[in-house]
Amino acid sequence: MQVSFSAQEITEIVRPKSAKGACDRPVQGIAALAEAKAGELSFLGNAKYKTEVPGTAASVVLLPPDYAGEPKAGQLFLLVENPSAALARICSRIEQALWPKPAPGIHPSAAVAADATVDPTATVGPLCVIESGATIGAGSHLQAQVFVGREARIGAGSWLMPGAIVAAECVLGNRVRLQPGVVIGSDGFGYEFVQGRHEKVPQVGNVEIGDDVEIGANSTLDRARFSRTSIGEGTKIDNLVQIAHNVKVGRHCLLCSQVGISGSTTLEDYVVLGGQAGIGGHITLGKGMKAGGQAGITSDVAPGSFVNGTPAIPYLLERKIAVLQQRLPDLFRRVDALESQLMDAKKSSS
């Protein structure tokens, strides 16, 4: 990472509530508290690492407002409301420096249909394919080998990374980001068992994605059997997530890695699903509900719930059961011992 920020530049980016100490050297890297060296920046994003702050060699440290310790000589503490969010703002500046968008235009190796519409401010990279009737919005950036199918629409300011696919008639809003290998609009998994054979059910709907959605590498969103599969504004989807046909995901949801959602299920706004959570079909997850990693959900979940386990049950109950399960071997030994005592007492009395 070849970047350099002065302490003053970092202060202007994160806008701290207050500051302690001073740093007169450039910051040229980011590292964890325990690993940071002089000339690097670090942060306290999780209270469990608080004990590492006094020993860190980082020149600039982002800390929560209630941190009471003092910096060493040549060290600057910036007290911010959310250290992790403050670091994200710095990383955004670094990202802009490391991966600047090339000049607008269409690479000579790209194949663009004559009736496709590419905004003059958009960038179409090497070996991209844009089919008939497709639209690429203002300022959008298609990196190498991106495929945009017939009549698909890409909104303004979107960023499609290498190998991303937006199939026919699918719609992306503004400022959508697709990581490498994302597939939007693959066929939904639909078959009917007729006379001993699995007959394919045509999937003739599309996928519609709202503004400011980000989708991680190698995730797949299936087109609807009819109508649409939809993703609401601001939702963030991790790598290797599978979303089936006719699923409706609300606004500002978080879907962690390897989540799988079966067909025709609805996620209301602000739902959070932990990694590898599996969601059954034709159910509704209420607004603001959360599911722990590897949860298996097969029925509706009320808004605001926090569930875990398979089948999913309230989180605190699932944790209590997990603790009790660890005590089962000892419980069985005690029951066996009691049975032996009762049998001995019965023999003695007879």
JOQUI-V150046 format. One record per residue. N is the residue number from 1. RES is the residue in three letters. PSI is psi in whole degrees, -180 to 180 (none if undefined). Layout:
N:RES:PSI / N:RES:PSI
This chain:
1:MET:105 / 2:GLN:80 / 3:VAL:160 / 4:SER:126 / 5:PHE:141 / 6:SER:162 / 7:ALA:-35 / 8:GLN:-41 / 9:GLU:-42 / 10:ILE:-42 / 11:THR:-41 / 12:GLU:-33 / 13:ILE:-47 / 14:VAL:-17 / 15:ARG:68 / 16:PRO:156 / 17:LYS:-36 / 18:SER:171 / 19:ALA:151 / 20:LYS:138 / 21:GLY:-168 / 22:ALA:150 / 23:CYS:125 / 24:ASP:15 / 25:ARG:155 / 26:PRO:149 / 27:VAL:122 / 28:GLN:19 / 29:GLY:168 / 30:ILE:136 / 31:ALA:162 / 32:ALA:157 / 33:LEU:-47 / 34:ALA:-20 / 35:GLU:-13 / 36:ALA:145 / 37:LYS:169 / 38:ALA:140 / 39:GLY:6 / 40:GLU:163 / 41:LEU:144 / 42:SER:178 / 43:PHE:157 / 44:LEU:94 / 45:GLY:-10 / 46:ASN:127 / 47:ALA:-23 / 48:LYS:-19 / 49:TYR:12 / 50:LYS:-35 / 51:THR:-14 / 52:GLU:-12 / 53:VAL:-48 / 54:PRO:-28 / 55:GLY:-5 / 56:THR:145 / 57:ALA:2 / 58:ALA:142 / 59:SER:-34 / 60:VAL:132 / 61:VAL:129 / 62:LEU:124 / 63:LEU:155 / 64:PRO:160 / 65:PRO:-25 / 66:ASP:6 / 67:TYR:128 / 68:ALA:-11 / 69:GLY:167 / 70:GLU:147 / 71:PRO:160 / 72:LYS:172 / 73:ALA:135 / 74:GLY:12 / 75:GLN:140 / 76:LEU:123 / 77:PHE:124 / 78:LEU:117 / 79:LEU:112 / 80:VAL:158 / 81:GLU:-41 / 82:ASN:97 / 83:PRO:-37 / 84:SER:-42 / 85:ALA:-37 / 86:ALA:-41 / 87:LEU:-38 / 88:ALA:-38 / 89:ARG:-38 / 90:ILE:-44 / 91:CYS:-30 / 92:SER:-41 / 93:ARG:-40 / 94:ILE:-43 / 95:GLU:-43 / 96:GLN:-34 / 97:ALA:-37 / 98:LEU:-35 / 99:TRP:64 / 100:PRO:143 / 101:LYS:138 / 102:PRO:172 / 103:ALA:147 / 104:PRO:153 / 105:GLY:176 / 106:ILE:125 / 107:HIS:144 / 108:PRO:-26 / 109:SER:-6 / 110:ALA:148 / 111:ALA:109 / 112:VAL:123 / 113:ALA:149 / 114:ALA:-32 / 115:ASP:11 / 116:ALA:154 / 117:THR:116 / 118:VAL:118 / 119:ASP:142 / 120:PRO:-22 / 121:THR:-3 / 122:ALA:161 / 123:THR:127 / 124:VAL:115 / 125:GLY:-174 / 126:PRO:138 / 127:LEU:19 / 128:CYS:154 / 129:VAL:125 / 130:ILE:114 / 131:GLU:178 / 132:SER:132 / 133:GLY:-2 / 134:ALA:156 / 135:THR:131 / 136:ILE:121 / 137:GLY:172 / 138:ALA:133 / 139:GLY:5 / 140:SER:154 / 141:HIS:114 / 142:LEU:114 / 143:GLN:-167 / 144:ALA:143 / 145:GLN:32 / 146:VAL:138 / 147:PHE:127 / 148:VAL:116 / 149:GLY:177 / 150:ARG:129 / 151:GLU:11 / 152:ALA:155 / 153:ARG:129 / 154:ILE:124 / 155:GLY:-172 / 156:ALA:146 / 157:GLY:20 / 158:SER:159 / 159:TRP:111 / 160:LEU:117 / 161:MET:171 / 162:PRO:135 / 163:GLY:4 / 164:ALA:146 / 165:ILE:128 / 166:VAL:105 / 167:ALA:177 / 168:ALA:133 / 169:GLU:8 / 170:CYS:156 / 171:VAL:127 / 172:LEU:136 / 173:GLY:-158 / 174:ASN:145 / 175:ARG:35 / 176:VAL:139 / 177:ARG:122 / 178:LEU:122 / 179:GLN:169 / 180:PRO:138 / 181:GLY:4 / 182:VAL:140 / 183:VAL:116 / 184:ILE:117 / 185:GLY:21 / 186:SER:159 / 187:ASP:139 / 188:GLY:156 / 189:PHE:89 / 190:GLY:124 / 191:TYR:148 / 192:GLU:136 / 193:PHE:108 / 194:VAL:120 / 195:GLN:49 / 196:GLY:7 / 197:ARG:151 / 198:HIS:108 / 199:GLU:130 / 200:LYS:135 / 201:VAL:118 / 202:PRO:140 / 203:GLN:99 / 204:VAL:7 / 205:GLY:-162 / 206:ASN:-170 / 207:VAL:134 / 208:GLU:127 / 209:ILE:130 / 210:GLY:-180 / 211:ASP:150 / 212:ASP:29 / 213:VAL:140 / 214:GLU:137 / 215:ILE:128 / 216:GLY:168 / 217:ALA:137 / 218:ASN:23 / 219:SER:154 / 220:THR:132 / 221:LEU:114 / 222:ASP:143 / 223:ARG:157 / 224:ALA:154 / 225:ARG:-40 / 226:PHE:165 / 227:SER:-124 / 228:ARG:152 / 229:THR:133 / 230:SER:145 / 231:ILE:125 / 232:GLY:163 / 233:GLU:135 / 234:GLY:1 / 235:THR:143 / 236:LYS:126 / 237:ILE:129 / 238:ASP:-177 / 239:ASN:152 / 240:LEU:40 / 241:VAL:140 / 242:GLN:121 / 243:ILE:120 / 244:ALA:179 / 245:HIS:142 / 246:ASN:15 / 247:VAL:143 / 248:LYS:114 / 249:VAL:130 / 250:GLY:-164 / 251:ARG:142 / 252:HIS:38 / 253:CYS:159 / 254:LEU:119 / 255:LEU:112 / 256:CYS:173 / 257:SER:138 / 258:GLN:16 / 259:VAL:141 / 260:GLY:128 / 261:ILE:122 / 262:SER:168 / 263:GLY:147 / 264:SER:23 / 265:THR:148 / 266:THR:128 / 267:LEU:119 / 268:GLU:179 / 269:ASP:148 / 270:TYR:24 / 271:VAL:141 / 272:VAL:123 / 273:LEU:122 / 274:GLY:166 / 275:GLY:137 / 276:GLN:13 / 277:ALA:138 / 278:GLY:127 / 279:ILE:126 / 280:GLY:175 / 281:GLY:156 / 282:HIS:39 / 283:ILE:171 / 284:THR:129 / 285:LEU:119 / 286:GLY:162 / 287:LYS:129 / 288:GLY:6 / 289:MET:157 / 290:LYS:146 / 291:ALA:135 / 292:GLY:169 / 293:GLY:138 / 294:GLN:15 / 295:ALA:145 / 296:GLY:114 / 297:ILE:122 / 298:THR:2 / 299:SER:169 / 300:ASP:147 / 301:VAL:132 / 302:ALA:152 / 303:PRO:142 / 304:GLY:0 / 305:SER:157 / 306:PHE:112 / 307:VAL:161 / 308:ASN:164 / 309:GLY:174 / 310:THR:117 / 311:PRO:151 / 312:ALA:136 / 313:ILE:169 / 314:PRO:139 / 315:TYR:-49 / 316:LEU:-38 / 317:LEU:-43 / 318:GLU:-38 / 319:ARG:-41 / 320:LYS:-43 / 321:ILE:-40 / 322:ALA:-40 / 323:VAL:-43 / 324:LEU:-35 / 325:GLN:-37 / 326:GLN:-20 / 327:ARG:-3 / 328:LEU:-44 / 329:PRO:-43 / 330:ASP:-38 / 331:LEU:-42 / 332:PHE:-38 / 333:ARG:-41 / 334:ARG:-40 / 335:VAL:-43 / 336:ASP:-42 / 337:ALA:-41 / 338:LEU:-41 / 339:GLU:-42 / 340:SER:-43 / 341:GLN:-43 / 342:LEU:-41 / 343:MET:-41 / 344:ASP:-42 / 345:ALA:-37 / 346:LYS:-41 / 347:LYS:-41 / 348:SER:-40 / 349:SER:-25 / 350:SER:none
